Amino acid sequence: MTTLNRPTRRYPTPDARPALNQASDVPAPPDTAPPALLEAPQDILAAPPAPEEPLSTPFDRATGTPDAPLPLCLTLIAQGALSELEYRDVATGYQRGASELAALARLGRQPHHWAALAQALHVPLRHTRQEVGVLAAHLMRRAEALQRQQLVWRELGGGTRAGVTLLTYDPAALPRQHPLDSGTRVLDVHLTTPLLWRELFTLSYPPLTPLSLPEARALVGLFPLGDPPSVTPEADAEALSVSLGRPFVDPLRDPPDPQMLRLLSTAVMRDLVVLPHHLHHGRVQLLMRDPSQTELLDRVSRLLQAPVDGLVSTEHLIHQALLRAELHLTIETNDRLFDQWSEP
């Protein structure tokens, strides 16, 4: 199994935060879990074990061994907050290139999982827009926020007691309490969900200047700006859509208009990796890997003899949508032939 080259993630140590196993309401870990990992989660992200000593987790027998430990998953398992099926999904996402945080966030249960992490780490969780209120975004640059994975929540005090409280979605960013680039002192860091953090980021830094692709990857992939990208192909496409300001479309969840599939032959769509999706104000909305490819847009426009706008998708999703369309066409054709054959 290929080992992914990712930076080591350090989580709060007992000196910075109470150890996770000190919480009286945390249930005992499963018998199959490695005691050392669950008793010392701050050390889980050390170098991966040697091949002759593969990582053992509570769900190894069901999922296989991931390339590197998944410390947040182990913490949630110890809390009884992560099911075996959810662990399987996170491990699969991690193997496909996502960060553990991104794979965990995509389970769709962020309030539940981040509440459990906040309880384990003994930190406050801010999980509603009303609870947060207005942020002091002017104290931190956009790139600095993405690099630190933190937003300035509140500016407090004055004089020698002046400082700020920050919000982060990443437990590894909780100990990052060094001063901001402006020199402002950090008093505390609270936890929030990735979904709310991204919403607050968008409100704090309106896209007057589009995000660069590295910035968009960090925002979508939930990793610090400057680290090697940890994204799946779908997340990379979503990051491209954020950077270009063009929508990302999953044609398996949002199928194309059947009439659009008749505009080009399947062979042409497969060869060009494009998929006409729908009409909008008389313009064909075309799924493609990179809408900035103007030559490809012009070529498809000539083939269709109609204006075209590019939308972002992935090669895999486009090919899967074409296969599904071919299958439906085959079924419809067979049904029609059977009806004709069965007529008296």
Contacts in CASP RR format, 6 or more apart in sequence:
PFRMAT RR
TARGET T0000
AUTHOR 0000-0000-0000
METHOD contacts of the structure
MODEL  1
MTTLNRPTRRYPTPDARPALNQASDVPAPPDTAPPALLEAPQDILAAPPA
PEEPLSTPFDRATGTPDAPLPLCLTLIAQGALSELEYRDVATGYQRGASE
LAALARLGRQPHHWAALAQALHVPLRHTRQEVGVLAAHLMRRAEALQRQQ
LVWRELGGGTRAGVTLLTYDPAALPRQHPLDSGTRVLDVHLTTPLLWREL
FTLSYPPLTPLSLPEARALVGLFPLGDPPSVTPEADAEALSVSLGRPFVD
PLRDPPDPQMLRLLSTAVMRDLVVLPHHLHHGRVQLLMRDPSQTELLDRV
SRLLQAPVDGLVSTEHLIHQALLRAELHLTIETNDRLFDQWSEP
1 65 0 8 1.000
1 67 0 8 1.000
1 95 0 8 1.000
2 67 0 8 1.000
3 48 0 8 1.000
3 67 0 8 1.000
3 68 0 8 1.000
4 67 0 8 1.000
4 68 0 8 1.000
4 94 0 8 1.000
4 95 0 8 1.000
4 97 0 8 1.000
4 230 0 8 1.000
5 228 0 8 1.000
6 68 0 8 1.000
6 99 0 8 1.000
6 227 0 8 1.000
6 228 0 8 1.000
6 230 0 8 1.000
7 227 0 8 1.000
7 228 0 8 1.000
8 45 0 8 1.000
8 46 0 8 1.000
8 47 0 8 1.000
9 45 0 8 1.000
9 71 0 8 1.000
9 100 0 8 1.000
9 172 0 8 1.000
10 42 0 8 1.000
10 45 0 8 1.000
10 172 0 8 1.000
10 175 0 8 1.000
11 41 0 8 1.000
11 42 0 8 1.000
11 44 0 8 1.000
11 45 0 8 1.000
11 71 0 8 1.000
11 171 0 8 1.000
11 172 0 8 1.000
11 174 0 8 1.000
12 42 0 8 1.000
12 121 0 8 1.000
12 171 0 8 1.000
12 172 0 8 1.000
12 174 0 8 1.000
12 175 0 8 1.000
13 42 0 8 1.000
13 175 0 8 1.000
14 42 0 8 1.000
16 174 0 8 1.000
16 175 0 8 1.000
17 121 0 8 1.000
17 122 0 8 1.000
17 123 0 8 1.000
17 174 0 8 1.000
17 175 0 8 1.000
18 121 0 8 1.000
18 122 0 8 1.000
19 39 0 8 1.000
19 40 0 8 1.000
19 41 0 8 1.000
19 42 0 8 1.000
20 26 0 8 1.000
20 38 0 8 1.000
20 41 0 8 1.000
20 75 0 8 1.000
20 78 0 8 1.000
20 120 0 8 1.000
20 121 0 8 1.000
21 38 0 8 1.000
21 39 0 8 1.000
21 40 0 8 1.000
21 78 0 8 1.000
23 119 0 8 1.000
23 120 0 8 1.000
23 122 0 8 1.000
25 119 0 8 1.000
26 78 0 8 1.000
26 79 0 8 1.000
26 120 0 8 1.000
27 78 0 8 1.000
27 79 0 8 1.000
27 80 0 8 1.000
29 35 0 8 1.000
29 38 0 8 1.000
29 58 0 8 1.000
29 77 0 8 1.000
29 78 0 8 1.000
30 58 0 8 1.000
30 77 0 8 1.000
32 56 0 8 1.000
32 58 0 8 1.000
32 60 0 8 1.000
33 56 0 8 1.000
33 57 0 8 1.000
33 58 0 8 1.000
33 74 0 8 1.000
33 77 0 8 1.000
33 78 0 8 1.000
34 56 0 8 1.000
34 57 0 8 1.000
36 43 0 8 1.000
37 43 0 8 1.000
37 44 0 8 1.000
37 57 0 8 1.000
37 69 0 8 1.000
37 71 0 8 1.000
37 74 0 8 1.000
38 74 0 8 1.000
38 75 0 8 1.000
38 77 0 8 1.000
38 78 0 8 1.000
41 71 0 8 1.000
41 74 0 8 1.000
41 75 0 8 1.000
44 69 0 8 1.000
44 71 0 8 1.000
44 74 0 8 1.000
45 68 0 8 1.000
45 69 0 8 1.000
45 71 0 8 1.000
48 55 0 8 1.000
48 67 0 8 1.000
48 68 0 8 1.000
48 69 0 8 1.000
49 55 0 8 1.000
54 65 0 8 1.000
55 65 0 8 1.000
55 66 0 8 1.000
55 68 0 8 1.000
55 69 0 8 1.000
56 65 0 8 1.000
57 63 0 8 1.000
57 65 0 8 1.000
57 66 0 8 1.000
57 69 0 8 1.000
57 70 0 8 1.000
57 73 0 8 1.000
57 74 0 8 1.000
57 77 0 8 1.000
57 87 0 8 1.000
58 74 0 8 1.000
58 77 0 8 1.000
58 84 0 8 1.000
58 87 0 8 1.000
59 77 0 8 1.000
59 84 0 8 1.000
59 87 0 8 1.000
59 88 0 8 1.000
62 84 0 8 1.000
62 88 0 8 1.000
63 84 0 8 1.000
63 87 0 8 1.000
63 88 0 8 1.000
63 91 0 8 1.000
63 92 0 8 1.000
64 91 0 8 1.000
66 91 0 8 1.000
66 94 0 8 1.000
66 95 0 8 1.000
67 94 0 8 1.000
67 95 0 8 1.000
68 94 0 8 1.000
70 87 0 8 1.000
70 90 0 8 1.000
70 91 0 8 1.000
70 94 0 8 1.000
70 100 0 8 1.000
71 100 0 8 1.000
72 100 0 8 1.000
72 101 0 8 1.000
72 104 0 8 1.000
72 117 0 8 1.000
72 171 0 8 1.000
73 82 0 8 1.000
73 87 0 8 1.000
73 90 0 8 1.000
73 91 0 8 1.000
73 100 0 8 1.000
73 104 0 8 1.000
75 116 0 8 1.000
75 117 0 8 1.000
75 120 0 8 1.000
76 82 0 8 1.000
76 113 0 8 1.000
76 116 0 8 1.000
76 117 0 8 1.000
77 87 0 8 1.000
78 120 0 8 1.000
79 116 0 8 1.000
79 119 0 8 1.000
79 120 0 8 1.000
80 116 0 8 1.000
81 112 0 8 1.000
81 113 0 8 1.000
81 116 0 8 1.000
82 90 0 8 1.000
82 113 0 8 1.000
86 107 0 8 1.000
86 109 0 8 1.000
89 103 0 8 1.000
89 106 0 8 1.000
89 107 0 8 1.000
90 100 0 8 1.000
90 103 0 8 1.000
90 104 0 8 1.000
90 107 0 8 1.000
91 103 0 8 1.000
92 103 0 8 1.000
93 103 0 8 1.000
93 106 0 8 1.000
93 232 0 8 1.000
94 100 0 8 1.000
94 103 0 8 1.000
96 232 0 8 1.000
96 233 0 8 1.000
97 230 0 8 1.000
97 231 0 8 1.000
97 232 0 8 1.000
98 106 0 8 1.000
98 221 0 8 1.000
98 230 0 8 1.000
98 231 0 8 1.000
98 232 0 8 1.000
98 235 0 8 1.000
99 221 0 8 1.000
99 222 0 8 1.000
99 223 0 8 1.000
99 230 0 8 1.000
99 231 0 8 1.000
101 169 0 8 1.000
101 170 0 8 1.000
101 194 0 8 1.000
101 221 0 8 1.000
101 222 0 8 1.000
101 223 0 8 1.000
102 194 0 8 1.000
102 220 0 8 1.000
102 221 0 8 1.000
102 222 0 8 1.000
102 223 0 8 1.000
102 230 0 8 1.000
102 231 0 8 1.000
102 232 0 8 1.000
102 235 0 8 1.000
104 113 0 8 1.000
105 169 0 8 1.000
105 193 0 8 1.000
105 194 0 8 1.000
105 195 0 8 1.000
105 222 0 8 1.000
107 113 0 8 1.000
110 193 0 8 1.000
110 194 0 8 1.000
110 195 0 8 1.000
111 127 0 8 1.000
111 193 0 8 1.000
114 125 0 8 1.000
114 127 0 8 1.000
114 169 0 8 1.000
114 191 0 8 1.000
114 192 0 8 1.000
114 193 0 8 1.000
114 194 0 8 1.000
115 125 0 8 1.000
115 127 0 8 1.000
117 171 0 8 1.000
117 191 0 8 1.000
118 124 0 8 1.000
118 125 0 8 1.000
118 191 0 8 1.000
121 171 0 8 1.000
121 174 0 8 1.000
121 191 0 8 1.000
123 174 0 8 1.000
123 189 0 8 1.000
123 190 0 8 1.000
123 191 0 8 1.000
124 190 0 8 1.000
124 191 0 8 1.000
125 190 0 8 1.000
125 191 0 8 1.000
125 192 0 8 1.000
125 193 0 8 1.000
126 132 0 8 1.000
126 153 0 8 1.000
126 167 0 8 1.000
126 190 0 8 1.000
126 191 0 8 1.000
126 192 0 8 1.000
126 196 0 8 1.000
127 192 0 8 1.000
127 193 0 8 1.000
127 196 0 8 1.000
128 196 0 8 1.000
129 196 0 8 1.000
129 199 0 8 1.000
129 200 0 8 1.000
132 153 0 8 1.000
132 167 0 8 1.000
132 192 0 8 1.000
132 196 0 8 1.000
132 200 0 8 1.000
135 151 0 8 1.000
135 152 0 8 1.000
135 153 0 8 1.000
135 167 0 8 1.000
135 200 0 8 1.000
135 203 0 8 1.000
135 204 0 8 1.000
136 152 0 8 1.000
136 153 0 8 1.000
136 154 0 8 1.000
136 155 0 8 1.000
136 164 0 8 1.000
137 145 0 8 1.000
137 151 0 8 1.000
137 152 0 8 1.000
137 204 0 8 1.000
137 205 0 8 1.000
139 152 0 8 1.000
139 155 0 8 1.000
139 164 0 8 1.000
139 180 0 8 1.000
139 182 0 8 1.000
139 184 0 8 1.000
140 148 0 8 1.000
140 150 0 8 1.000
140 151 0 8 1.000
140 152 0 8 1.000
140 180 0 8 1.000
140 181 0 8 1.000
140 182 0 8 1.000
141 181 0 8 1.000
142 205 0 8 1.000
142 211 0 8 1.000
142 215 0 8 1.000
143 215 0 8 1.000
143 225 0 8 1.000
144 180 0 8 1.000
144 181 0 8 1.000
145 151 0 8 1.000
145 201 0 8 1.000
145 204 0 8 1.000
145 205 0 8 1.000
146 215 0 8 1.000
146 218 0 8 1.000
146 219 0 8 1.000
146 224 0 8 1.000
146 225 0 8 1.000
147 218 0 8 1.000
147 224 0 8 1.000
147 225 0 8 1.000
147 226 0 8 1.000
148 166 0 8 1.000
148 168 0 8 1.000
148 173 0 8 1.000
148 176 0 8 1.000
148 224 0 8 1.000
149 168 0 8 1.000
149 169 0 8 1.000
149 170 0 8 1.000
149 172 0 8 1.000
149 173 0 8 1.000
149 176 0 8 1.000
149 222 0 8 1.000
149 224 0 8 1.000
150 166 0 8 1.000
150 167 0 8 1.000
150 168 0 8 1.000
150 173 0 8 1.000
150 176 0 8 1.000
150 189 0 8 1.000
151 166 0 8 1.000
151 167 0 8 1.000
151 168 0 8 1.000
151 197 0 8 1.000
151 200 0 8 1.000
151 201 0 8 1.000
151 204 0 8 1.000
152 164 0 8 1.000
152 165 0 8 1.000
152 166 0 8 1.000
152 180 0 8 1.000
153 164 0 8 1.000
153 165 0 8 1.000
153 166 0 8 1.000
153 167 0 8 1.000
153 190 0 8 1.000
154 164 0 8 1.000
154 165 0 8 1.000
155 162 0 8 1.000
155 163 0 8 1.000
155 164 0 8 1.000
155 184 0 8 1.000
156 162 0 8 1.000
156 163 0 8 1.000
156 164 0 8 1.000
156 165 0 8 1.000
156 187 0 8 1.000
157 163 0 8 1.000
162 184 0 8 1.000
162 185 0 8 1.000
163 184 0 8 1.000
163 185 0 8 1.000
163 186 0 8 1.000
163 187 0 8 1.000
164 180 0 8 1.000
164 184 0 8 1.000
164 185 0 8 1.000
164 186 0 8 1.000
164 187 0 8 1.000
165 186 0 8 1.000
165 187 0 8 1.000
165 188 0 8 1.000
165 189 0 8 1.000
165 190 0 8 1.000
166 186 0 8 1.000
166 188 0 8 1.000
166 189 0 8 1.000
166 190 0 8 1.000
167 189 0 8 1.000
167 190 0 8 1.000
167 191 0 8 1.000
167 192 0 8 1.000
167 197 0 8 1.000
167 200 0 8 1.000
168 174 0 8 1.000
168 176 0 8 1.000
168 189 0 8 1.000
168 190 0 8 1.000
168 191 0 8 1.000
168 192 0 8 1.000
168 197 0 8 1.000
169 191 0 8 1.000
169 192 0 8 1.000
169 193 0 8 1.000
169 194 0 8 1.000
169 196 0 8 1.000
169 197 0 8 1.000
169 222 0 8 1.000
170 222 0 8 1.000
171 191 0 8 1.000
173 189 0 8 1.000
173 224 0 8 1.000
174 189 0 8 1.000
174 191 0 8 1.000
175 189 0 8 1.000
176 186 0 8 1.000
176 189 0 8 1.000
177 186 0 8 1.000
177 187 0 8 1.000
177 188 0 8 1.000
177 189 0 8 1.000
178 186 0 8 1.000
179 185 0 8 1.000
179 186 0 8 1.000
180 186 0 8 1.000
192 200 0 8 1.000
194 222 0 8 1.000
198 219 0 8 1.000
201 219 0 8 1.000
207 245 0 8 1.000
210 243 0 8 1.000
210 244 0 8 1.000
210 245 0 8 1.000
211 219 0 8 1.000
211 242 0 8 1.000
211 243 0 8 1.000
212 243 0 8 1.000
213 239 0 8 1.000
213 240 0 8 1.000
213 243 0 8 1.000
214 225 0 8 1.000
214 226 0 8 1.000
214 229 0 8 1.000
215 225 0 8 1.000
215 243 0 8 1.000
216 239 0 8 1.000
216 240 0 8 1.000
216 242 0 8 1.000
216 243 0 8 1.000
217 223 0 8 1.000
217 229 0 8 1.000
217 231 0 8 1.000
217 235 0 8 1.000
217 236 0 8 1.000
217 239 0 8 1.000
218 224 0 8 1.000
218 225 0 8 1.000
218 226 0 8 1.000
218 227 0 8 1.000
219 239 0 8 1.000
219 242 0 8 1.000
220 231 0 8 1.000
220 235 0 8 1.000
220 238 0 8 1.000
220 239 0 8 1.000
220 242 0 8 1.000
221 229 0 8 1.000
221 230 0 8 1.000
221 231 0 8 1.000
221 235 0 8 1.000
221 239 0 8 1.000
223 229 0 8 1.000
223 230 0 8 1.000
229 236 0 8 1.000
231 239 0 8 1.000
233 314 0 8 1.000
233 315 0 8 1.000
233 316 0 8 1.000
234 250 0 8 1.000
234 314 0 8 1.000
234 317 0 8 1.000
237 248 0 8 1.000
237 289 0 8 1.000
237 312 0 8 1.000
237 313 0 8 1.000
237 314 0 8 1.000
238 248 0 8 1.000
238 312 0 8 1.000
240 248 0 8 1.000
240 290 0 8 1.000
240 312 0 8 1.000
241 247 0 8 1.000
241 248 0 8 1.000
241 311 0 8 1.000
241 312 0 8 1.000
244 291 0 8 1.000
244 292 0 8 1.000
244 312 0 8 1.000
246 291 0 8 1.000
246 310 0 8 1.000
246 311 0 8 1.000
246 312 0 8 1.000
247 311 0 8 1.000
247 312 0 8 1.000
248 311 0 8 1.000
248 312 0 8 1.000
248 313 0 8 1.000
249 277 0 8 1.000
249 287 0 8 1.000
249 311 0 8 1.000
249 312 0 8 1.000
249 313 0 8 1.000
250 313 0 8 1.000
250 317 0 8 1.000
251 275 0 8 1.000
251 277 0 8 1.000
251 287 0 8 1.000
251 313 0 8 1.000
251 317 0 8 1.000
251 318 0 8 1.000
251 320 0 8 1.000
251 321 0 8 1.000
252 317 0 8 1.000
252 320 0 8 1.000
252 321 0 8 1.000
252 324 0 8 1.000
254 277 0 8 1.000
255 321 0 8 1.000
255 324 0 8 1.000
256 275 0 8 1.000
256 276 0 8 1.000
256 277 0 8 1.000
256 278 0 8 1.000
256 287 0 8 1.000
256 321 0 8 1.000
256 325 0 8 1.000
257 277 0 8 1.000
257 278 0 8 1.000
257 279 0 8 1.000
258 325 0 8 1.000
260 275 0 8 1.000
260 276 0 8 1.000
260 277 0 8 1.000
260 278 0 8 1.000
260 279 0 8 1.000
260 284 0 8 1.000
261 275 0 8 1.000
261 276 0 8 1.000
261 325 0 8 1.000
263 276 0 8 1.000
263 284 0 8 1.000
263 304 0 8 1.000
264 274 0 8 1.000
264 276 0 8 1.000
264 300 0 8 1.000
264 303 0 8 1.000
264 304 0 8 1.000
266 322 0 8 1.000
266 325 0 8 1.000
266 326 0 8 1.000
268 303 0 8 1.000
269 275 0 8 1.000
269 276 0 8 1.000
269 318 0 8 1.000
269 322 0 8 1.000
270 319 0 8 1.000
270 322 0 8 1.000
272 288 0 8 1.000
272 296 0 8 1.000
272 299 0 8 1.000
272 300 0 8 1.000
273 288 0 8 1.000
273 289 0 8 1.000
273 315 0 8 1.000
273 318 0 8 1.000
273 319 0 8 1.000
274 286 0 8 1.000
274 287 0 8 1.000
274 288 0 8 1.000
274 296 0 8 1.000
274 300 0 8 1.000
274 318 0 8 1.000
275 286 0 8 1.000
275 287 0 8 1.000
275 288 0 8 1.000
275 313 0 8 1.000
275 318 0 8 1.000
275 321 0 8 1.000
275 322 0 8 1.000
276 284 0 8 1.000
276 285 0 8 1.000
276 286 0 8 1.000
276 287 0 8 1.000
276 304 0 8 1.000
277 284 0 8 1.000
277 285 0 8 1.000
277 286 0 8 1.000
277 287 0 8 1.000
277 311 0 8 1.000
278 285 0 8 1.000
279 285 0 8 1.000
280 309 0 8 1.000
282 306 0 8 1.000
282 307 0 8 1.000
283 306 0 8 1.000
283 307 0 8 1.000
283 308 0 8 1.000
283 309 0 8 1.000
284 300 0 8 1.000
284 301 0 8 1.000
284 304 0 8 1.000
284 306 0 8 1.000
284 307 0 8 1.000
284 308 0 8 1.000
284 309 0 8 1.000
285 308 0 8 1.000
285 309 0 8 1.000
285 310 0 8 1.000
285 311 0 8 1.000
286 297 0 8 1.000
286 300 0 8 1.000
286 308 0 8 1.000
286 309 0 8 1.000
286 310 0 8 1.000
286 311 0 8 1.000
287 310 0 8 1.000
287 311 0 8 1.000
287 312 0 8 1.000
287 313 0 8 1.000
287 317 0 8 1.000
287 318 0 8 1.000
287 321 0 8 1.000
288 296 0 8 1.000
288 297 0 8 1.000
288 310 0 8 1.000
288 311 0 8 1.000
288 312 0 8 1.000
288 313 0 8 1.000
288 318 0 8 1.000
289 312 0 8 1.000
289 313 0 8 1.000
289 314 0 8 1.000
289 315 0 8 1.000
289 318 0 8 1.000
290 312 0 8 1.000
291 297 0 8 1.000
291 309 0 8 1.000
291 310 0 8 1.000
291 311 0 8 1.000
291 312 0 8 1.000
297 308 0 8 1.000
297 310 0 8 1.000
300 308 0 8 1.000
301 307 0 8 1.000
301 308 0 8 1.000
END
